[in-house]
Amino acid sequence: MNTNIDLQKIAHELDFDIEDVEMLVDVFKETAQESLVKMKEAIKNNNFEDIFTSAHSIKGGAANITLNEISSLAEDIELNARAKNSIDYLEKYNKLENMLSNLNIG
């Protein structure tokens, strides 16, 4: 499942230059990967606070560049972790990791 990032569309929606959007996407991808590493460790340790924090970071970054599907999934993880719900966090993590690793600029 590839997720194409339409830089023109994002630039138009945010009223930014293409170069600025490219930079934002690069920063998002880097910080999201860091958050994923933290989230995976938190899931292993059943640490709801760190799951929440990692998901919150990804949610906000994705929302800032209008990656709504990623933001929505991260929000789902975030809300469940906040409530300390017993869900399959690893399954949701894997889906989120897959979405992030398949981001393409197109």
DATACOR-V134330 format. One record per residue. N is the residue number from 1. PHI is phi in whole degrees, -180 to 180 (NA if undefined). PSI is psi in degrees with one decimal (999 if undefined). D_CENTER is the distance of its C-alpha to the mean C-alpha in Angstrom with 2 decimals. Layout:
# DATACOR-V134330
N_PHI_PSI_D_CENTER / N_PHI_PSI_D_CENTER
This chain:
# DATACOR-V134330
1_NA_105.1_15.33 / 2_-92_137.3_14.60 / 3_-112_110.7_12.39 / 4_-86_134.7_14.48 / 5_-99_118.2_13.55 / 6_-91_94.9_16.68 / 7_-60_-38.7_17.23 / 8_-61_-45.7_20.40 / 9_-63_-46.1_18.96 / 10_-64_-44.2_16.26 / 11_-59_-41.7_19.07 / 12_-66_-47.0_21.35 / 13_-63_-37.2_19.14 / 14_-94_-6.4_18.42 / 15_58_46.0_21.93 / 16_-116_163.2_20.88 / 17_-76_154.1_22.43 / 18_-56_-42.3_20.86 / 19_-61_-39.6_21.03 / 20_-66_-39.8_19.05 / 21_-66_-42.3_16.25 / 22_-57_-43.2_16.37 / 23_-64_-44.1_16.17 / 24_-61_-42.0_13.18 / 25_-64_-43.2_11.28 / 26_-61_-45.4_12.69 / 27_-64_-42.5_11.83 / 28_-60_-47.9_8.14 / 29_-60_-40.5_8.27 / 30_-67_-48.2_10.54 / 31_-70_-33.5_9.00 / 32_-65_-39.3_5.69 / 33_-63_-41.1_8.57 / 34_-62_-42.6_10.51 / 35_-66_-36.5_8.33 / 36_-63_-41.0_8.31 / 37_-60_-46.1_12.03 / 38_-64_-40.4_12.60 / 39_-65_-43.3_11.05 / 40_-62_-43.1_13.25 / 41_-64_-41.8_16.17 / 42_-64_-38.2_15.77 / 43_-64_-43.6_15.84 / 44_-58_-36.9_18.92 / 45_-95_5.0_20.50 / 46_54_39.2_19.74 / 47_-96_93.0_18.55 / 48_-62_-35.5_17.07 / 49_-64_-43.7_16.78 / 50_-74_-31.5_14.61 / 51_-62_-47.7_12.40 / 52_-57_-50.4_12.19 / 53_-61_-43.8_11.66 / 54_-65_-45.7_8.82 / 55_-64_-39.5_6.94 / 56_-61_-42.1_8.33 / 57_-62_-46.7_7.26 / 58_-65_-43.0_3.46 / 59_-57_-49.3_5.09 / 60_-65_-44.3_7.64 / 61_-63_-42.7_6.58 / 62_-67_-40.7_5.32 / 63_-64_-36.9_8.47 / 64_-62_-28.4_10.48 / 65_-114_24.2_10.55 / 66_60_32.1_10.95 / 67_-91_77.5_8.27 / 68_-67_-34.5_9.32 / 69_-67_-41.6_8.90 / 70_-68_-44.0_5.16 / 71_-60_-41.4_5.66 / 72_-65_-43.2_8.62 / 73_-66_-42.9_7.75 / 74_-63_-38.0_5.74 / 75_-64_-39.7_8.87 / 76_-59_-45.5_11.09 / 77_-63_-45.2_10.37 / 78_-58_-50.2_10.81 / 79_-65_-39.4_13.98 / 80_-67_-39.2_15.42 / 81_-68_-39.6_15.13 / 82_-60_-41.1_16.73 / 83_-83_-3.1_19.45 / 84_57_37.7_19.78 / 85_-72_145.3_19.93 / 86_-90_95.3_20.83 / 87_-125_175.6_18.48 / 88_-85_84.0_17.43 / 89_-64_-34.3_14.33 / 90_-65_-38.7_14.73 / 91_-62_-45.2_14.74 / 92_-68_-38.5_11.47 / 93_-59_-47.0_10.01 / 94_-61_-40.1_11.78 / 95_-66_-43.4_10.56 / 96_-65_-44.0_6.82 / 97_-60_-42.2_8.24 / 98_-63_-44.3_10.46 / 99_-62_-43.3_8.35 / 100_-70_-38.0_6.74 / 101_-74_-15.4_10.34 / 102_-104_18.0_11.90 / 103_-73_128.3_10.74 / 104_-130_141.1_14.17 / 105_-85_121.9_15.80 / 106_-152_999_18.48
